[in-house]
């Protein structure tokens, strides 16, 4: 339902004014801007004049209450109908207080903390004048060569859907018009972007329609169910048609099937890129195809402003399609309350108190600690003891480059380094620091100094990883090992013979050859954000027991990619009872399995699963199946465990995954404490997309698996039987 205000304004607008509402420009184009904005893509020459800017619908990249108030004030003075601007920015995992990258947040498996992080990011952004964030990114990811895996929560559609809903709720709250501490969310990238061939950004996507519906679309659907206000189209093609001009995606699925009535925005320059894709011969054709497909806002190119009027006048384009797009934009402005209060939550004085507040930093520290994943801990090297002399070595020892890409306004100067975090845990001068190498360069002098430092210590902490620019957008890598300089440093330090704890800072799962064999303990810290050093200190010294678990598999080698837990069986699966030695689906020079699977993560304690029971051996579509089992903390300290539930459909109309996540819980148990865990399953949980895209279940045998990861499980089976009505 469109508001009266939106309908009234549309009736007063000229065709030119309508078209300009569909244009998004960066901050430098607007009067009143105090800076040059923050540009996140390739700047292009735009054919816009003063009138276009006066009638523009939205701004990209502006920040700061004073700046945004100034731009809005100047705009309202010059816009004929007094239509306010929408201010949009990439507030992905924090505004100024930076939380861990989304892939790390996924590894917390903590939906509540994920929602809280989005809520805090929204609060800081809103008081600084921003109305819309281009987040969350809910693309399913299976190829760690793709730099943008750092923006996703992982390889599982169920888990991604849960995080999508939580982040939309966190950003938007319940009512954007009355709650000025929230901002509108824009879920991205629709659709299939995470399946880019070769893990190369902007590259071709080629998959079946059923695969798209089964794995890549569910998080978007869940975001829409949560009320997301905007969707961004993806750069890639889907079934040969770029998403920005894909009627099937936007008109059929989004609008007709799902009933989405919010705004669709292109990614940066994507409308004009239809020419490069080869589906438009010029900008005129690109504008026509994008608008007809349902792209409402064109980001940072001028195809709409240059061509839509002529297309209407020539009869090639129905003006009603422009009206549809404009009224959705006006409705979003009304939903945000901008017609009554064009400056909305922007507050110069309050901004100074809210942004980077102590409470926000505390929340960032908590989530960073829960996002860390302990991958190895031989001989219980961890946790460290405060009395130990520690050698802290590596290019990240005193580096603030731990925020990751899409941290936008986050400052490396505000980031707590690992040196600062560890130094707070021990007596003065008990942490000996030596850089050892740069990210990609090493000298004999630096290496020698590091070795000598290591000899003086009881235990060595290696702080290694990728420079933040090595991941994120346009951060694809064919070699996902650590840079050679750091591998050389690790090898040299290993000759000292002291216990080595390696802390990884990175935006993707890595090929860990050259790292894991030289590490007694291995902590995946990702890019942990503003409070990263403090959170890592909490983990390494046992003030926080690590509880994170992987939501994206770590490959044994890049040659396995893509490698993911919910794969399909082949006709000759390796390890089957009747399998031959050679003629099965396998590598001759590598295992099939990842080095670390989905759901894996260690703790300073241990957990035992037992007594798995099902309330019934058979269910119909009207029954509920109660799954119960015991989890006991069998170690000496309290800890949190992420309990995971999977199902396997043994026979389907189409081949089904070997396992599918269907539930999880994060529990905390004291030493020797035991708890009975319950999950409820129904026929709905057994449904999938059939060959004709019908979403339904098949009668037959299903296996329920519960455990600490996708590979460490206990199992029972049950039957789904048809009722008389089904037969």
C-alpha positions, 0 to 999 in steps of 0.5 A: 500500500502506497502512502497518500504523500507518495501518490500526491508527489508523483502526480505533481512531478514532471517526467524529467523529475521522475527520471532523476529520482532514479539516479544515485550520485556520489557526494561530490556532486552535491552542494553543501558537501564538506568532503569528497565522500567515500567512493567504493568503485571505479569513478566514471565520467557522468553526464549530469547537469545542475538540474539533474543534481537538484532533482536527484533521488539519492546520495552515495557515500556521504557521512557525518551529521554536519555534512549530511544536514548541510547537503540536505538543506541545500538540496531542499532549497533547490528542489522544486517539490521539496523532495528530500534525498536518501543517503546510502552507504556501505555500513556492512560490519560497523560504522565507526565501531567495527565488528568482525567481518561477516564471515567471522560473525557467521562463525560465532553462530550467535544470532543474537549478537549478530543482530546486536552488531547490526543494531549498533551499526545502524545507531551510529550510522543513523545519528550520523545522517545515513538512511540506508545501508547496503547490507546484509550480503547474503550470498552463499559462498563455496569458493574461497578464492573469491574475495567477497566471501568475507562479506558472507556468513558462509556456505550453508543456506539455512544458516545464511537465512538465519543471519539474514533475518537477524541482520535485517531486524538489527538494522531496521528495527520495527518502525523506521518512521518512529525509531530514528536509531535504525536505518533501512537495510538493502540485502545483496547481491540478487542473485547467485553472485557467490557462484562466480566461476573460478572465484573471480569477481564479476565473473560468469555464474552458470547453474540450474534453476533448481540449484538457484532456488535450493541454495542461493535464494533462501537467504533473500527470501528470509530477508524479505520475510523479515521486511527488508526495504531494498534489494541490490542486483548482482553484477553477474549473469544468471542463465545468460542474462545479467541480473540487472536486466533479468526479468525472471529474477526481479519481475517473476521471482521478487515481485510476483512470487515473493510479493516484494514491493520495495526498491531494487537498486543496481550495483555500482555502474551495473546498468551501463555494464550491460553493454560490456556483457553483450546484451545491450548495444548502447546506453539507450538499450541498457536503460530500456532493459534494466528498467523493464526488468525492474531496476528502480535506481541506477547507481553511478551511471547516467543511462536512465537520465540520458535515455528514459525520456526519449524512450518514453517519447518514442513509445518504446517505454511505457511511462507507467514503468517509471512511475512504478519505480519512482513511487517505490522510492518515494514510499521508502522516503515516507517509511523513513519519515523524511517528508516530516523530518528530512534530517531524520536522526542526524544530530551533531552533538549526539553523534559525538556521544554515540559513535564509538561509545564504550558500550559499543566497543564492549559489544564488538569485543564480545562478538570478536571473541565468539567469532574466533575459531580454534583450529588446533591446540596440541599438548594444550599449548593454549591457554597461555599463562600470565607468567610465561615470557611471550615472543610476539612475532609477525607482520600483524604484531602491531598492525591496525589492519585488522578491520577488513574490507568494507569497514568504511569509516573504521580507523586502523588508529582506533583498532586495538592491536594484538600487541596491545591486547596481549600486553594487558594480560602480562607483566610489563616487558614479558611480551617481546616483539619482533616483526620478522617480515612484512606481509609480502616481503622479508629480509635476512635481518628481520628474520634473524632478529625474530629468531633471536627474539624467539629464543628468549621466550617460553612460547611464541605467538605468530601474528600472520595473515593477509593484508586487508586489500587481499580480500573483499571486492576485487580481491580474488586470489588464485593462490590462497596460501599465506604470502611466501615471506610469512611462510619463510618466517614461520619455518625459520621460527619453528627451528627454535624449538619453542611452542608456537601459537599462530594467530591468523588475520584473513578474510577467507579460508586459506590453504594452510600448508606451510602454517599448520605443520609449524604451529602447535596451536592455530587460532583463526581470528579473521579480521576481528574489528576495532576490539580485535587485540583485546578479544584475542588476548581474552581467548589466548589467556583463557578469559574467554573459552573459544567457541566459534565454529567454521561456517565455510570449509577450509580446503586441504588445497586450492585444487579441491575448490569448491569444497563444501559439506553439503555436497552430493554423492556420485555414483562412485563415492569414495569410501562406499562399502563396495568401492574399488581402490581406483575407480571412484570419485577422488583425487590421486594426490589429495584427500576429498575432504577439506582440511577443516570442515563446516561446523568445526571448532575446538574449545579448551574443554571437551564435549561428549554426545550421547543418548540420541532418541527420536520420539517416533520411528515414523511420521506423517506430514502432520506429525512433529518429531522430537529429537533429544540427546545429551551433551556433557562437558567432560573437561575441566573448565566451563565452555560454550558448545554449538550443537548442530543438527543435520538431516540426510534424505537417503532417496529423493526425486533428485539427488540430495545433499549428503547432509543438510543443517536444520538446526543449531543451539549455542549452549554453555556448560560447566565442567562435568555438567550434562544437559539434554537438548531438544530439537523439533522437526516436521515434514516441512523440514524435509522439503526441497525443490524438485525437478519441476521446482515444486517445493515438497517432501518425498516419503522415505528414510531420513537420517538425523545426525547431531554433533559438534561439526558436520563430520563428528556426529551420532545418528538415527533414522526415521521414516516419512510415510504418506497419509491416505490423502497423499496416496 
